[in-house]
């Protein structure tokens, strides 16, 4: 699997967090990167707190998660 570097963006429209499945509202800062596996691409978009929670649990290197299967951490 190949992943592009993570970018920090400000949402111009509503998105869905690929960790917790909750809405990322317009004006909210979120993390975005692309994953490519066996020729299929996928855009990962996460609340910053969801990404930081996954990094805290797994480290900053390579890790896996179940899309839309996590819980949003309390801020």
C-alpha positions as CSV (number, residue, x, y, z in Angstrom):
1,X,0.0,0.0,0.0
2,X,1.2,3.5,-0.8
3,X,0.0,6.6,1.1
4,X,0.6,10.2,0.1
5,X,1.8,12.6,2.8
6,X,-0.9,14.0,5.0
7,X,-2.2,17.4,4.2
8,X,-4.1,19.7,6.6
9,X,-7.1,21.3,4.9
10,X,-10.0,23.5,5.8
11,X,-13.3,22.0,4.6
12,X,-15.2,24.0,2.0
13,X,-18.0,21.6,2.0
14,X,-19.2,18.8,4.3
15,X,-17.2,15.5,4.3
16,X,-17.4,12.3,6.3
17,X,-14.6,11.3,8.6
18,X,-13.1,8.0,7.5
19,X,-12.4,7.0,11.1
20,X,-15.6,7.8,13.1
21,X,-18.0,8.4,10.2
22,X,-19.2,11.7,11.7
23,X,-19.5,14.8,9.6
24,X,-16.6,17.1,9.0
25,X,-18.4,20.5,8.8
26,X,-17.4,23.3,6.5
27,X,-14.8,25.6,8.0
28,X,-13.3,22.7,10.1
29,X,-9.7,21.8,9.8
30,X,-9.2,18.2,8.8
31,X,-6.4,15.8,7.6
32,X,-6.4,14.3,4.1
33,X,-4.2,11.8,2.3
34,X,-4.6,9.3,-0.5
35,X,-4.1,5.5,-0.1
36,X,-3.4,3.3,-3.1
37,X,-3.6,-0.4,-2.9
38,X,-3.6,-2.9,-5.9
39,X,-4.4,0.0,-8.2
40,X,-7.4,1.3,-6.3
41,X,-7.2,4.8,-4.7
42,X,-9.0,6.1,-1.7
43,X,-9.1,9.6,-0.2
44,X,-8.8,9.5,3.6
45,X,-10.4,12.5,5.4
46,X,-10.3,12.7,9.2
47,X,-11.0,15.0,12.0
48,X,-7.7,16.1,13.4
49,X,-8.5,14.5,16.8
50,X,-9.3,11.2,15.1
51,X,-5.9,11.2,13.3
52,X,-4.0,12.1,16.5
53,X,-5.8,9.4,18.5
54,X,-4.8,6.8,15.9
55,X,-1.2,8.1,15.9
56,X,-1.1,8.0,19.7
57,X,-2.3,4.4,19.7
58,X,-0.2,3.1,16.8
59,X,2.8,5.5,16.4
60,X,3.5,7.8,13.6
61,X,4.7,5.1,11.1
62,X,2.6,2.7,9.1
63,X,-0.7,1.6,10.7
64,X,-4.1,0.3,9.7
65,X,-7.6,1.2,10.7
66,X,-11.1,0.1,9.7
67,X,-12.7,2.8,7.7
68,X,-15.8,4.2,9.4
69,X,-15.3,1.8,12.3
70,X,-13.7,4.0,15.0
71,X,-15.0,6.3,17.6
72,X,-14.4,10.0,17.7
73,X,-12.3,10.9,20.8
74,X,-13.6,13.5,23.3
75,X,-11.9,16.8,22.8
